[in-house]
Protein backbone atom coordinates (compact mmCIF):
# COMPACT_ATOMS: atom_id res chain seq x y z
CA UNK A 1 0.00 0.00 0.00
CA UNK A 2 1.49 3.31 -1.04
CA UNK A 3 1.76 6.35 1.21
CA UNK A 4 -0.99 8.26 -0.58
CA UNK A 5 -3.55 5.51 -0.05
CA UNK A 6 -2.57 5.17 3.61
CA UNK A 7 -3.07 8.88 4.20
CA UNK A 8 -6.47 8.68 2.52
CA UNK A 9 -7.58 5.84 4.75
CA UNK A 10 -6.46 7.70 7.87
CA UNK A 11 -8.27 10.87 6.81
CA UNK A 12 -11.44 8.93 6.00
CA UNK A 13 -11.31 7.10 9.32
CA UNK A 14 -10.83 10.35 11.19
CA UNK A 15 -13.76 11.99 9.43
CA UNK A 16 -15.94 8.94 10.06
CA UNK A 17 -15.03 8.86 13.77
CA UNK A 18 -15.64 12.57 14.11
CA UNK A 19 -18.97 12.24 12.38
CA UNK A 20 -20.02 9.43 14.70
CA UNK A 21 -19.09 11.49 17.76
CA UNK A 22 -21.01 14.49 16.46
CA UNK A 23 -23.99 12.29 15.60
CA UNK A 24 -23.94 10.73 19.09
CA UNK A 25 -23.85 14.16 20.70
CA UNK A 26 -26.72 15.42 18.57
CA UNK A 27 -28.74 12.28 19.28
CA UNK A 28 -28.08 12.63 23.01
CA UNK A 29 -29.21 16.25 22.97
CA UNK A 30 -32.27 15.27 20.97
CA UNK A 31 -33.34 12.69 23.55
CA UNK A 32 -32.62 15.11 26.39
CA UNK A 33 -34.81 17.69 24.67
CA UNK A 34 -37.57 15.13 24.16
CA UNK A 35 -37.30 14.12 27.81
CA UNK A 36 -37.51 17.73 28.90
CA UNK A 37 -40.49 18.41 26.68
CA UNK A 38 -42.31 15.33 28.04
CA UNK A 39 -42.00 16.48 31.66
CA UNK A 40 -45.10 17.62 33.52
CA UNK A 41 -44.69 19.71 36.68
CA UNK A 42 -47.59 19.98 39.12
CA UNK A 43 -48.23 21.17 42.66
CA UNK A 44 -50.30 19.40 45.28
CA UNK A 45 -51.97 20.94 48.31
CA UNK A 46 -53.24 19.64 51.65
CA UNK A 47 -54.42 21.32 54.84
CA UNK A 48 -55.70 20.29 58.25
CA UNK A 49 -57.43 22.27 60.99
CA UNK A 50 -55.89 21.54 64.38
CA UNK A 51 -56.68 22.74 67.88
CA UNK A 52 -53.71 24.00 69.87
CA UNK A 53 -52.83 21.91 72.90
CA UNK A 54 -50.60 24.41 74.72
CA UNK A 55 -51.54 27.90 75.83
CA UNK A 56 -49.43 30.48 77.63
CA UNK A 57 -49.74 34.04 78.88
CA UNK A 58 -47.68 36.40 81.01
CA UNK A 59 -48.81 38.70 83.81
CA UNK A 60 -46.41 41.53 84.65
CA UNK A 61 -46.60 42.99 88.16
CA UNK A 62 -45.02 46.42 88.60
CA UNK A 63 -44.38 48.83 91.44
CA UNK A 64 -42.70 52.23 91.74
CA UNK A 65 -41.53 53.97 94.89
CA UNK A 66 -38.81 56.47 95.92
CA UNK A 67 -37.76 53.99 98.59
CA UNK A 68 -36.27 50.76 97.26
CA UNK A 69 -37.28 48.67 100.28
CA UNK A 70 -40.90 49.83 100.03
CA UNK A 71 -40.93 49.17 96.28
CA UNK A 72 -39.63 45.64 96.87
CA UNK A 73 -42.21 44.87 99.55
CA UNK A 74 -45.07 46.23 97.45
CA UNK A 75 -43.96 44.24 94.43
CA UNK A 76 -43.79 41.00 96.42
CA UNK A 77 -47.30 41.68 97.71
CA UNK A 78 -48.55 42.36 94.18
CA UNK A 79 -46.94 39.16 92.83
CA UNK A 80 -48.46 37.14 95.66
CA UNK A 81 -51.94 38.44 94.81
CA UNK A 82 -51.44 37.72 91.12
CA UNK A 83 -50.24 34.18 91.85
CA UNK A 84 -53.15 33.62 94.24
CA UNK A 85 -55.62 34.82 91.60
CA UNK A 86 -54.09 32.54 88.96
CA UNK A 87 -54.40 29.52 91.27
CA UNK A 88 -57.98 30.42 92.11
CA UNK A 89 -58.86 30.12 88.43
CA UNK A 90 -57.80 26.46 88.48
CA UNK A 91 -54.15 26.56 87.38
CA UNK A 92 -51.71 24.25 89.15
CA UNK A 93 -48.42 25.24 90.76
CA UNK A 94 -46.44 23.42 88.07
CA UNK A 95 -48.23 25.47 85.40
CA UNK A 96 -46.87 28.72 86.84
CA UNK A 97 -43.35 30.18 86.86
CA UNK A 98 -42.18 33.41 88.47
CA UNK A 99 -39.30 35.01 86.61
CA UNK A 100 -36.54 37.14 88.10
CA UNK A 101 -37.16 40.66 89.30
CA UNK A 102 -36.20 43.67 87.20
CA UNK A 103 -35.05 46.85 88.99
CA UNK A 104 -34.71 50.17 87.18
CA UNK A 105 -33.48 53.44 88.61
CA UNK A 106 -35.32 56.50 87.34
CA UNK A 107 -33.23 59.64 87.67
CA UNK A 108 -34.43 63.17 88.16
CA UNK A 109 -34.25 65.54 85.22
CA UNK A 110 -33.36 69.22 85.27
CA UNK A 111 -34.15 71.16 82.12
CA UNK A 112 -34.62 67.86 80.29
CA UNK A 113 -31.22 66.46 81.34
CA UNK A 114 -30.60 63.51 83.66
CA UNK A 115 -29.00 64.08 87.03
CA UNK A 116 -27.34 61.68 89.45
CA UNK A 117 -30.25 61.92 91.86
CA UNK A 118 -32.65 58.97 91.91
CA UNK A 119 -36.28 60.06 91.65
CA UNK A 120 -37.77 56.60 92.24
CA UNK A 121 -37.25 52.89 91.68
CA UNK A 122 -39.31 50.93 89.17
CA UNK A 123 -39.58 47.20 89.86
CA UNK A 124 -41.34 44.51 87.84
CA UNK A 125 -41.71 40.75 87.82
CA UNK A 126 -43.34 38.33 85.38
CA UNK A 127 -45.60 35.42 86.22
CA UNK A 128 -45.71 33.02 83.26
CA UNK A 129 -48.63 30.59 82.95
CA UNK A 130 -48.38 27.59 80.63
CA UNK A 131 -51.12 24.97 80.45
CA UNK A 132 -52.72 22.32 78.26
CA UNK A 133 -56.15 23.62 79.28
CA UNK A 134 -56.71 26.02 76.37
CA UNK A 135 -60.12 27.24 77.55
CA UNK A 136 -58.73 28.04 81.00
CA UNK A 137 -55.82 29.97 79.49
CA UNK A 138 -58.22 32.09 77.46
CA UNK A 139 -60.59 32.87 80.32
CA UNK A 140 -57.94 33.18 83.02
CA UNK A 141 -55.97 35.74 81.08
CA UNK A 142 -59.05 37.95 80.80
CA UNK A 143 -60.03 37.54 84.46
CA UNK A 144 -56.68 38.81 85.71
CA UNK A 145 -57.64 42.33 84.67
CA UNK A 146 -60.00 42.37 87.65
CA UNK A 147 -56.92 42.93 89.83
CA UNK A 148 -56.75 46.48 88.52
CA UNK A 149 -59.81 47.25 90.63
CA UNK A 150 -57.70 46.46 93.71
CA UNK A 151 -55.19 49.12 92.78
CA UNK A 152 -52.56 46.66 91.58
CA UNK A 153 -50.33 47.61 88.68
CA UNK A 154 -50.70 44.51 86.53
CA UNK A 155 -50.34 44.12 82.78
CA UNK A 156 -51.48 40.91 81.10
CA UNK A 157 -50.16 39.94 77.68
CA UNK A 158 -52.56 38.26 75.23
CA UNK A 159 -52.22 34.46 75.25
CA UNK A 160 -50.19 32.51 72.73
CA UNK A 161 -51.25 29.08 71.49
CA UNK A 162 -49.01 26.32 70.19
CA UNK A 163 -49.09 22.78 68.82
CA UNK A 164 -46.79 20.59 70.89
CA UNK A 165 -46.30 17.74 68.38
CA UNK A 166 -46.44 19.26 64.92
CA UNK A 167 -44.45 16.40 63.42
CA UNK A 168 -47.30 13.90 63.83
CA UNK A 169 -49.41 15.93 61.37
CA UNK A 170 -46.69 16.46 58.76
CA UNK A 171 -46.55 12.96 57.32
CA UNK A 172 -50.28 12.78 56.72
CA UNK A 173 -50.29 16.21 55.09
CA UNK A 174 -47.35 15.35 52.85
CA UNK A 175 -49.12 12.14 51.76
CA UNK A 176 -52.32 14.08 51.07
CA UNK A 177 -50.55 16.77 49.09
CA UNK A 178 -48.68 14.13 47.09
CA UNK A 179 -51.93 12.33 46.21
CA UNK A 180 -53.46 15.66 45.22
CA UNK A 181 -50.51 16.45 42.94
CA UNK A 182 -50.60 13.00 41.32
CA UNK A 183 -54.34 13.28 40.66
CA UNK A 184 -53.84 16.68 39.07
CA UNK A 185 -51.08 15.28 36.88
CA UNK A 186 -53.29 12.39 35.71
CA UNK A 187 -56.15 14.75 34.86
CA UNK A 188 -53.90 17.18 32.99
CA UNK A 189 -52.14 14.43 31.06
CA UNK A 190 -55.41 12.64 30.29
CA UNK A 191 -57.00 15.80 28.91
CA UNK A 192 -54.10 15.99 26.46
CA UNK A 193 -54.35 12.33 25.46
CA UNK A 194 -51.34 11.24 27.49
CA UNK A 195 -50.46 9.41 30.69
CA UNK A 196 -47.95 9.95 33.47
CA UNK A 197 -45.16 7.38 33.31
CA UNK A 198 -42.97 7.85 36.37
CA UNK A 199 -41.97 10.36 39.00
CA UNK A 200 -38.85 12.34 38.20
CA UNK A 201 -38.55 14.62 41.23
CA UNK A 202 -40.43 15.68 44.35
CA UNK A 203 -40.01 18.79 46.51
CA UNK A 204 -41.71 19.77 49.75
CA UNK A 205 -42.68 23.40 50.25
CA UNK A 206 -42.55 25.47 53.43
CA UNK A 207 -45.25 24.61 55.97
CA UNK A 208 -47.64 27.45 56.72
CA UNK A 209 -49.56 27.49 60.03
CA UNK A 210 -52.23 30.16 59.98
CA UNK A 211 -55.41 31.17 61.73
CA UNK A 212 -58.63 29.89 60.10
CA UNK A 213 -59.68 31.88 57.01
CA UNK A 214 -56.24 33.51 56.82
CA UNK A 215 -54.48 33.93 53.48
CA UNK A 216 -51.11 34.76 55.04
CA UNK A 217 -48.10 33.06 53.40
CA UNK A 218 -44.38 33.62 53.60
CA UNK A 219 -41.28 32.26 51.88
CA UNK A 220 -39.99 31.44 55.36
CA UNK A 221 -43.27 30.01 56.62
CA UNK A 222 -46.05 31.48 58.76
CA UNK A 223 -46.59 30.34 62.35
CA UNK A 224 -49.65 31.88 63.93
CA UNK A 225 -49.62 31.94 67.75
CA UNK A 226 -52.72 34.03 68.48
CA UNK A 227 -55.48 31.67 67.40
CA UNK A 228 -56.37 28.51 69.40
CA UNK A 229 -57.48 26.92 66.12
CA UNK A 230 -54.83 26.65 63.44
CA UNK A 231 -54.76 25.51 59.83
CA UNK A 232 -51.63 23.61 58.83
CA UNK A 233 -50.99 23.95 55.10
CA UNK A 234 -48.43 22.25 52.91
CA UNK A 235 -47.59 22.28 49.20
CA UNK A 236 -45.49 19.72 47.32
CA UNK A 237 -44.09 19.99 43.79
CA UNK A 238 -43.83 16.88 41.61
CA UNK A 239 -42.24 16.35 38.19
CA UNK A 240 -43.57 13.45 36.11
CA UNK A 241 -42.36 11.88 32.89
CA UNK A 242 -45.17 11.58 30.31
CA UNK A 243 -45.75 8.77 27.89
C-alpha positions in Angstrom: 0.0 0.0 0.0 1.5 3.3 -1.0 1.8 6.4 1.2 -1.0 8.3 -0.6 -3.5 5.5 -0.1 -2.6 5.2 3.6 -3.1 8.9 4.2 -6.5 8.7 2.5 -7.6 5.8 4.8 -6.5 7.7 7.9 -8.3 10.9 6.8 -11.4 8.9 6.0 -11.3 7.1 9.3 -10.8 10.4 11.2 -13.8 12.0 9.4 -15.9 8.9 10.1 -15.0 8.9 13.8 -15.6 12.6 14.1 -19.0 12.2 12.4 -20.0 9.4 14.7 -19.1 11.5 17.8 -21.0 14.5 16.5 -24.0 12.3 15.6 -23.9 10.7 19.1 -23.9 14.2 20.7 -26.7 15.4 18.6 -28.7 12.3 19.3 -28.1 12.6 23.0 -29.2 16.3 23.0 -32.3 15.3 21.0 -33.3 12.7 23.6 -32.6 15.1 26.4 -34.8 17.7 24.7 -37.6 15.1 24.2 -37.3 14.1 27.8 -37.5 17.7 28.9 -40.5 18.4 26.7 -42.3 15.3 28.0 -42.0 16.5 31.7 -45.1 17.6 33.5 -44.7 19.7 36.7 -47.6 20.0 39.1 -48.2 21.2 42.7 -50.3 19.4 45.3 -52.0 20.9 48.3 -53.2 19.6 51.6 -54.4 21.3 54.8 -55.7 20.3 58.2 -57.4 22.3 61.0 -55.9 21.5 64.4 -56.7 22.7 67.9 -53.7 24.0 69.9 -52.8 21.9 72.9 -50.6 24.4 74.7 -51.5 27.9 75.8 -49.4 30.5 77.6 -49.7 34.0 78.9 -47.7 36.4 81.0 -48.8 38.7 83.8 -46.4 41.5 84.7 -46.6 43.0 88.2 -45.0 46.4 88.6 -44.4 48.8 91.4 -42.7 52.2 91.7 -41.5 54.0 94.9 -38.8 56.5 95.9 -37.8 54.0 98.6 -36.3 50.8 97.3 -37.3 48.7 100.3 -40.9 49.8 100.0 -40.9 49.2 96.3 -39.6 45.6 96.9 -42.2 44.9 99.6 -45.1 46.2 97.5 -44.0 44.2 94.4 -43.8 41.0 96.4 -47.3 41.7 97.7 -48.5 42.4 94.2 -46.9 39.2 92.8 -48.5 37.1 95.7 -51.9 38.4 94.8 -51.4 37.7 91.1 -50.2 34.2 91.8 -53.2 33.6 94.2 -55.6 34.8 91.6 -54.1 32.5 89.0 -54.4 29.5 91.3 -58.0 30.4 92.1 -58.9 30.1 88.4 -57.8 26.5 88.5 -54.1 26.6 87.4 -51.7 24.3 89.1 -48.4 25.2 90.8 -46.4 23.4 88.1 -48.2 25.5 85.4 -46.9 28.7 86.8 -43.4 30.2 86.9 -42.2 33.4 88.5 -39.3 35.0 86.6 -36.5 37.1 88.1 -37.2 40.7 89.3 -36.2 43.7 87.2 -35.0 46.8 89.0 -34.7 50.2 87.2 -33.5 53.4 88.6 -35.3 56.5 87.3 -33.2 59.6 87.7 -34.4 63.2 88.2 -34.3 65.5 85.2 -33.4 69.2 85.3 -34.2 71.2 82.1 -34.6 67.9 80.3 -31.2 66.5 81.3 -30.6 63.5 83.7 -29.0 64.1 87.0 -27.3 61.7 89.4 -30.3 61.9 91.9 -32.6 59.0 91.9 -36.3 60.1 91.7 -37.8 56.6 92.2 -37.3 52.9 91.7 -39.3 50.9 89.2 -39.6 47.2 89.9 -41.3 44.5 87.8 -41.7 40.7 87.8 -43.3 38.3 85.4 -45.6 35.4 86.2 -45.7 33.0 83.3 -48.6 30.6 82.9 -48.4 27.6 80.6 -51.1 25.0 80.4 -52.7 22.3 78.3 -56.2 23.6 79.3 -56.7 26.0 76.4 -60.1 27.2 77.5 -58.7 28.0 81.0 -55.8 30.0 79.5 -58.2 32.1 77.5 -60.6 32.9 80.3 -57.9 33.2 83.0 -56.0 35.7 81.1 -59.0 37.9 80.8 -60.0 37.5 84.5 -56.7 38.8 85.7 -57.6 42.3 84.7 -60.0 42.4 87.6 -56.9 42.9 89.8 -56.7 46.5 88.5 -59.8 47.3 90.6 -57.7 46.5 93.7 -55.2 49.1 92.8 -52.6 46.7 91.6 -50.3 47.6 88.7 -50.7 44.5 86.5 -50.3 44.1 82.8 -51.5 40.9 81.1 -50.2 39.9 77.7 -52.6 38.3 75.2 -52.2 34.5 75.3 -50.2 32.5 72.7 -51.3 29.1 71.5 -49.0 26.3 70.2 -49.1 22.8 68.8 -46.8 20.6 70.9 -46.3 17.7 68.4 -46.4 19.3 64.9 -44.4 16.4 63.4 -47.3 13.9 63.8 -49.4 15.9 61.4 -46.7 16.5 58.8 -46.5 13.0 57.3 -50.3 12.8 56.7 -50.3 16.2 55.1 -47.3 15.3 52.8 -49.1 12.1 51.8 -52.3 14.1 51.1 -50.5 16.8 49.1 -48.7 14.1 47.1 -51.9 12.3 46.2 -53.5 15.7 45.2 -50.5 16.5 42.9 -50.6 13.0 41.3 -54.3 13.3 40.7 -53.8 16.7 39.1 -51.1 15.3 36.9 -53.3 12.4 35.7 -56.2 14.7 34.9 -53.9 17.2 33.0 -52.1 14.4 31.1 -55.4 12.6 30.3 -57.0 15.8 28.9 -54.1 16.0 26.5 -54.3 12.3 25.5 -51.3 11.2 27.5 -50.5 9.4 30.7 -48.0 10.0 33.5 -45.2 7.4 33.3 -43.0 7.8 36.4 -42.0 10.4 39.0 -38.8 12.3 38.2 -38.6 14.6 41.2 -40.4 15.7 44.4 -40.0 18.8 46.5 -41.7 19.8 49.7 -42.7 23.4 50.2 -42.5 25.5 53.4 -45.3 24.6 56.0 -47.6 27.5 56.7 -49.6 27.5 60.0 -52.2 30.2 60.0 -55.4 31.2 61.7 -58.6 29.9 60.1 -59.7 31.9 57.0 -56.2 33.5 56.8 -54.5 33.9 53.5 -51.1 34.8 55.0 -48.1 33.1 53.4 -44.4 33.6 53.6 -41.3 32.3 51.9 -40.0 31.4 55.4 -43.3 30.0 56.6 -46.1 31.5 58.8 -46.6 30.3 62.3 -49.7 31.9 63.9 -49.6 31.9 67.8 -52.7 34.0 68.5 -55.5 31.7 67.4 -56.4 28.5 69.4 -57.5 26.9 66.1 -54.8 26.6 63.4 -54.8 25.5 59.8 -51.6 23.6 58.8 -51.0 24.0 55.1 -48.4 22.2 52.9 -47.6 22.3 49.2 -45.5 19.7 47.3 -44.1 20.0 43.8 -43.8 16.9 41.6 -42.2 16.3 38.2 -43.6 13.5 36.1 -42.4 11.9 32.9 -45.2 11.6 30.3 -45.7 8.8 27.9 
